[in-house]
Amino acid sequence: MKISKRLMIFAIAAVLAVFSAGCNFSYTSAEIIEAIMTESIDEYGIPGEAVEFYPSDAPMLYTSAILQNAPDHTQIRIVWAYVTGKQVMDEITIDSGTISDRYIYSSFEPSSLLPEGDYRVDYFIDDHDTPDATV
Protein backbone atom coordinates (compact mmCIF):
# COMPACT_ATOMS: atom_id res chain seq x y z
CA MET A 1 0.00 0.00 0.00
CA LYS A 2 2.81 2.41 0.89
CA ILE A 3 4.57 1.71 -2.39
CA SER A 4 1.51 2.50 -4.52
CA LYS A 5 0.92 5.78 -2.61
CA ARG A 6 4.56 6.75 -3.20
CA LEU A 7 4.27 5.81 -6.85
CA MET A 8 1.07 7.86 -7.20
CA ILE A 9 2.67 10.90 -5.51
CA PHE A 10 5.76 10.58 -7.73
CA ALA A 11 3.61 10.35 -10.88
CA ILE A 12 1.60 13.43 -9.88
CA ALA A 13 4.80 15.35 -9.08
CA ALA A 14 6.28 14.40 -12.46
CA VAL A 15 3.15 15.56 -14.32
CA LEU A 16 3.12 18.84 -12.39
CA ALA A 17 6.81 19.39 -13.12
CA VAL A 18 6.23 18.99 -16.84
CA PHE A 19 3.28 21.38 -16.89
CA SER A 20 4.94 23.94 -14.62
CA ALA A 21 7.83 24.19 -17.05
CA GLY A 22 5.46 26.21 -19.22
CA CYS A 23 5.14 23.54 -21.87
CA ASN A 24 7.47 25.59 -24.06
CA PHE A 25 8.59 22.63 -26.10
CA SER A 26 7.29 21.07 -29.23
CA TYR A 27 7.81 17.80 -30.96
CA THR A 28 7.43 17.30 -34.64
CA SER A 29 8.28 14.43 -36.94
CA ALA A 30 9.42 16.96 -39.57
CA GLU A 31 13.08 17.21 -40.51
CA ILE A 32 15.12 19.23 -42.96
CA ILE A 33 17.79 17.48 -45.03
CA GLU A 34 20.13 18.35 -47.89
CA ALA A 35 20.17 22.10 -47.26
CA ILE A 36 22.30 23.85 -49.88
CA MET A 37 23.05 27.22 -51.41
CA THR A 38 22.32 26.98 -55.11
CA GLU A 39 22.60 28.90 -58.35
CA SER A 40 18.92 28.56 -59.23
CA ILE A 41 15.51 27.12 -58.41
CA ASP A 42 13.35 25.82 -61.27
CA GLU A 43 9.60 26.27 -61.69
CA TYR A 44 8.95 23.08 -59.65
CA GLY A 45 11.10 24.26 -56.73
CA ILE A 46 13.96 21.90 -57.56
CA PRO A 47 17.41 23.40 -56.96
CA GLY A 48 20.17 23.76 -59.53
CA GLU A 49 23.81 23.03 -58.76
CA ALA A 50 25.11 23.68 -55.25
CA VAL A 51 27.52 26.61 -54.85
CA GLU A 52 30.22 27.28 -52.25
CA PHE A 53 30.22 31.06 -52.75
CA TYR A 54 28.51 33.86 -54.66
CA PRO A 55 30.25 36.73 -56.44
CA SER A 56 29.73 40.13 -54.80
CA ASP A 57 27.57 41.24 -57.74
CA ALA A 58 25.25 38.20 -57.68
CA PRO A 59 21.76 39.37 -58.66
CA MET A 60 20.01 36.69 -56.55
CA LEU A 61 21.00 34.18 -53.86
CA TYR A 62 19.10 30.91 -53.47
CA THR A 63 18.87 28.24 -50.81
CA SER A 64 17.02 24.95 -50.97
CA ALA A 65 16.39 21.95 -48.72
CA ILE A 66 14.12 18.96 -48.48
CA LEU A 67 11.40 18.91 -45.83
CA GLN A 68 10.47 15.37 -44.77
CA ASN A 69 7.75 13.87 -42.58
CA ALA A 70 6.07 17.23 -42.03
CA PRO A 71 2.58 17.35 -40.55
CA ASP A 72 0.14 19.55 -42.48
CA HIS A 73 0.91 23.27 -42.28
CA THR A 74 4.32 22.97 -40.66
CA GLN A 75 5.90 26.42 -40.38
CA ILE A 76 9.47 26.81 -41.64
CA ARG A 77 11.39 29.98 -40.80
CA ILE A 78 14.38 30.72 -43.04
CA VAL A 79 16.90 33.29 -41.81
CA TRP A 80 19.58 34.81 -44.08
CA ALA A 81 22.55 36.20 -42.13
CA TYR A 82 25.79 38.03 -42.92
CA VAL A 83 27.97 36.31 -40.31
CA THR A 84 31.03 38.54 -40.74
CA GLY A 85 28.94 41.67 -40.20
CA LYS A 86 26.82 40.05 -37.48
CA GLN A 87 23.51 41.00 -39.05
CA VAL A 88 20.33 39.34 -40.23
CA MET A 89 19.72 40.19 -43.88
CA ASP A 90 16.26 38.71 -44.30
CA GLU A 91 13.82 36.31 -42.68
CA ILE A 92 10.78 34.57 -44.10
CA THR A 93 8.29 31.98 -42.86
CA ILE A 94 6.71 29.49 -45.20
CA ASP A 95 3.90 27.01 -44.67
CA SER A 96 4.42 23.44 -45.87
CA GLY A 97 0.78 23.15 -46.90
CA THR A 98 -0.51 19.60 -47.06
CA ILE A 99 2.54 18.01 -48.67
CA SER A 100 4.67 16.15 -46.12
CA ASP A 101 7.78 15.58 -48.28
CA ARG A 102 8.86 18.43 -50.55
CA TYR A 103 11.54 20.90 -51.52
CA ILE A 104 11.48 24.18 -49.64
CA TYR A 105 13.46 27.18 -50.79
CA SER A 106 14.08 30.87 -50.41
CA SER A 107 15.81 33.59 -52.36
CA PHE A 108 17.48 36.83 -51.38
CA GLU A 109 17.93 39.75 -53.77
CA PRO A 110 20.79 42.01 -52.67
CA SER A 111 20.11 45.74 -52.98
CA SER A 112 23.82 46.48 -53.50
CA LEU A 113 27.13 44.64 -53.90
CA LEU A 114 27.59 41.94 -51.29
CA PRO A 115 30.45 42.64 -48.87
CA GLU A 116 33.16 40.00 -48.68
CA GLY A 117 32.73 37.59 -45.81
CA ASP A 118 30.82 34.63 -44.49
CA TYR A 119 27.07 34.16 -44.94
CA ARG A 120 24.67 31.62 -43.45
CA VAL A 121 21.11 30.46 -43.90
CA ASP A 122 19.34 28.81 -40.95
CA TYR A 123 16.19 26.70 -41.27
CA PHE A 124 13.91 26.46 -38.22
CA ILE A 125 10.92 24.10 -37.95
CA ASP A 126 7.90 25.55 -36.14
CA ASP A 127 9.01 27.46 -33.03
CA HIS A 128 12.43 25.83 -32.57
CA ASP A 129 15.10 28.10 -31.08
CA THR A 130 18.06 26.26 -32.59
CA PRO A 131 18.32 25.70 -36.34
CA ASP A 132 17.18 22.37 -37.73
CA ALA A 133 19.57 22.87 -40.67
CA THR A 134 22.27 25.40 -41.52
CA VAL A 135 24.05 26.07 -44.78
C-alpha positions as a Markdown table, in Angstrom:
| # | Residue | x | y | z |
|---|---|---|---|---|
| 1 | Met | 0.0 | 0.0 | 0.0 |
| 2 | Lys | 2.8 | 2.4 | 0.9 |
| 3 | Ile | 4.6 | 1.7 | -2.4 |
| 4 | Ser | 1.5 | 2.5 | -4.5 |
| 5 | Lys | 0.9 | 5.8 | -2.6 |
| 6 | Arg | 4.6 | 6.8 | -3.2 |
| 7 | Leu | 4.3 | 5.8 | -6.8 |
| 8 | Met | 1.1 | 7.9 | -7.2 |
| 9 | Ile | 2.7 | 10.9 | -5.5 |
| 10 | Phe | 5.8 | 10.6 | -7.7 |
| 11 | Ala | 3.6 | 10.3 | -10.9 |
| 12 | Ile | 1.6 | 13.4 | -9.9 |
| 13 | Ala | 4.8 | 15.3 | -9.1 |
| 14 | Ala | 6.3 | 14.4 | -12.5 |
| 15 | Val | 3.2 | 15.6 | -14.3 |
| 16 | Leu | 3.1 | 18.8 | -12.4 |
| 17 | Ala | 6.8 | 19.4 | -13.1 |
| 18 | Val | 6.2 | 19.0 | -16.8 |
| 19 | Phe | 3.3 | 21.4 | -16.9 |
| 20 | Ser | 4.9 | 23.9 | -14.6 |
| 21 | Ala | 7.8 | 24.2 | -17.1 |
| 22 | Gly | 5.5 | 26.2 | -19.2 |
| 23 | Cys | 5.1 | 23.5 | -21.9 |
| 24 | Asn | 7.5 | 25.6 | -24.1 |
| 25 | Phe | 8.6 | 22.6 | -26.1 |
| 26 | Ser | 7.3 | 21.1 | -29.2 |
| 27 | Tyr | 7.8 | 17.8 | -31.0 |
| 28 | Thr | 7.4 | 17.3 | -34.6 |
| 29 | Ser | 8.3 | 14.4 | -36.9 |
| 30 | Ala | 9.4 | 17.0 | -39.6 |
| 31 | Glu | 13.1 | 17.2 | -40.5 |
| 32 | Ile | 15.1 | 19.2 | -43.0 |
| 33 | Ile | 17.8 | 17.5 | -45.0 |
| 34 | Glu | 20.1 | 18.4 | -47.9 |
| 35 | Ala | 20.2 | 22.1 | -47.3 |
| 36 | Ile | 22.3 | 23.9 | -49.9 |
| 37 | Met | 23.1 | 27.2 | -51.4 |
| 38 | Thr | 22.3 | 27.0 | -55.1 |
| 39 | Glu | 22.6 | 28.9 | -58.4 |
| 40 | Ser | 18.9 | 28.6 | -59.2 |
| 41 | Ile | 15.5 | 27.1 | -58.4 |
| 42 | Asp | 13.4 | 25.8 | -61.3 |
| 43 | Glu | 9.6 | 26.3 | -61.7 |
| 44 | Tyr | 9.0 | 23.1 | -59.7 |
| 45 | Gly | 11.1 | 24.3 | -56.7 |
| 46 | Ile | 14.0 | 21.9 | -57.6 |
| 47 | Pro | 17.4 | 23.4 | -57.0 |
| 48 | Gly | 20.2 | 23.8 | -59.5 |
| 49 | Glu | 23.8 | 23.0 | -58.8 |
| 50 | Ala | 25.1 | 23.7 | -55.3 |
| 51 | Val | 27.5 | 26.6 | -54.8 |
| 52 | Glu | 30.2 | 27.3 | -52.2 |
| 53 | Phe | 30.2 | 31.1 | -52.8 |
| 54 | Tyr | 28.5 | 33.9 | -54.7 |
| 55 | Pro | 30.2 | 36.7 | -56.4 |
| 56 | Ser | 29.7 | 40.1 | -54.8 |
| 57 | Asp | 27.6 | 41.2 | -57.7 |
| 58 | Ala | 25.2 | 38.2 | -57.7 |
| 59 | Pro | 21.8 | 39.4 | -58.7 |
| 60 | Met | 20.0 | 36.7 | -56.6 |
| 61 | Leu | 21.0 | 34.2 | -53.9 |
| 62 | Tyr | 19.1 | 30.9 | -53.5 |
| 63 | Thr | 18.9 | 28.2 | -50.8 |
| 64 | Ser | 17.0 | 24.9 | -51.0 |
| 65 | Ala | 16.4 | 22.0 | -48.7 |
| 66 | Ile | 14.1 | 19.0 | -48.5 |
| 67 | Leu | 11.4 | 18.9 | -45.8 |
| 68 | Gln | 10.5 | 15.4 | -44.8 |
| 69 | Asn | 7.7 | 13.9 | -42.6 |
| 70 | Ala | 6.1 | 17.2 | -42.0 |
| 71 | Pro | 2.6 | 17.3 | -40.5 |
| 72 | Asp | 0.1 | 19.6 | -42.5 |
| 73 | His | 0.9 | 23.3 | -42.3 |
| 74 | Thr | 4.3 | 23.0 | -40.7 |
| 75 | Gln | 5.9 | 26.4 | -40.4 |
| 76 | Ile | 9.5 | 26.8 | -41.6 |
| 77 | Arg | 11.4 | 30.0 | -40.8 |
| 78 | Ile | 14.4 | 30.7 | -43.0 |
| 79 | Val | 16.9 | 33.3 | -41.8 |
| 80 | Trp | 19.6 | 34.8 | -44.1 |
| 81 | Ala | 22.6 | 36.2 | -42.1 |
| 82 | Tyr | 25.8 | 38.0 | -42.9 |
| 83 | Val | 28.0 | 36.3 | -40.3 |
| 84 | Thr | 31.0 | 38.5 | -40.7 |
| 85 | Gly | 28.9 | 41.7 | -40.2 |
| 86 | Lys | 26.8 | 40.0 | -37.5 |
| 87 | Gln | 23.5 | 41.0 | -39.0 |
| 88 | Val | 20.3 | 39.3 | -40.2 |
| 89 | Met | 19.7 | 40.2 | -43.9 |
| 90 | Asp | 16.3 | 38.7 | -44.3 |
| 91 | Glu | 13.8 | 36.3 | -42.7 |
| 92 | Ile | 10.8 | 34.6 | -44.1 |
| 93 | Thr | 8.3 | 32.0 | -42.9 |
| 94 | Ile | 6.7 | 29.5 | -45.2 |
| 95 | Asp | 3.9 | 27.0 | -44.7 |
| 96 | Ser | 4.4 | 23.4 | -45.9 |
| 97 | Gly | 0.8 | 23.1 | -46.9 |
| 98 | Thr | -0.5 | 19.6 | -47.1 |
| 99 | Ile | 2.5 | 18.0 | -48.7 |
| 100 | Ser | 4.7 | 16.2 | -46.1 |
| 101 | Asp | 7.8 | 15.6 | -48.3 |
| 102 | Arg | 8.9 | 18.4 | -50.5 |
| 103 | Tyr | 11.5 | 20.9 | -51.5 |
| 104 | Ile | 11.5 | 24.2 | -49.6 |
| 105 | Tyr | 13.5 | 27.2 | -50.8 |
| 106 | Ser | 14.1 | 30.9 | -50.4 |
| 107 | Ser | 15.8 | 33.6 | -52.4 |
| 108 | Phe | 17.5 | 36.8 | -51.4 |
| 109 | Glu | 17.9 | 39.7 | -53.8 |
| 110 | Pro | 20.8 | 42.0 | -52.7 |
| 111 | Ser | 20.1 | 45.7 | -53.0 |
| 112 | Ser | 23.8 | 46.5 | -53.5 |
| 113 | Leu | 27.1 | 44.6 | -53.9 |
| 114 | Leu | 27.6 | 41.9 | -51.3 |
| 115 | Pro | 30.4 | 42.6 | -48.9 |
| 116 | Glu | 33.2 | 40.0 | -48.7 |
| 117 | Gly | 32.7 | 37.6 | -45.8 |
| 118 | Asp | 30.8 | 34.6 | -44.5 |
| 119 | Tyr | 27.1 | 34.2 | -44.9 |
| 120 | Arg | 24.7 | 31.6 | -43.4 |
| 121 | Val | 21.1 | 30.5 | -43.9 |
| 122 | Asp | 19.3 | 28.8 | -41.0 |
| 123 | Tyr | 16.2 | 26.7 | -41.3 |
| 124 | Phe | 13.9 | 26.5 | -38.2 |
| 125 | Ile | 10.9 | 24.1 | -38.0 |
| 126 | Asp | 7.9 | 25.6 | -36.1 |
| 127 | Asp | 9.0 | 27.5 | -33.0 |
| 128 | His | 12.4 | 25.8 | -32.6 |
| 129 | Asp | 15.1 | 28.1 | -31.1 |
| 130 | Thr | 18.1 | 26.3 | -32.6 |
| 131 | Pro | 18.3 | 25.7 | -36.3 |
| 132 | Asp | 17.2 | 22.4 | -37.7 |
| 133 | Ala | 19.6 | 22.9 | -40.7 |
| 134 | Thr | 22.3 | 25.4 | -41.5 |
| 135 | Val | 24.1 | 26.1 | -44.8 |
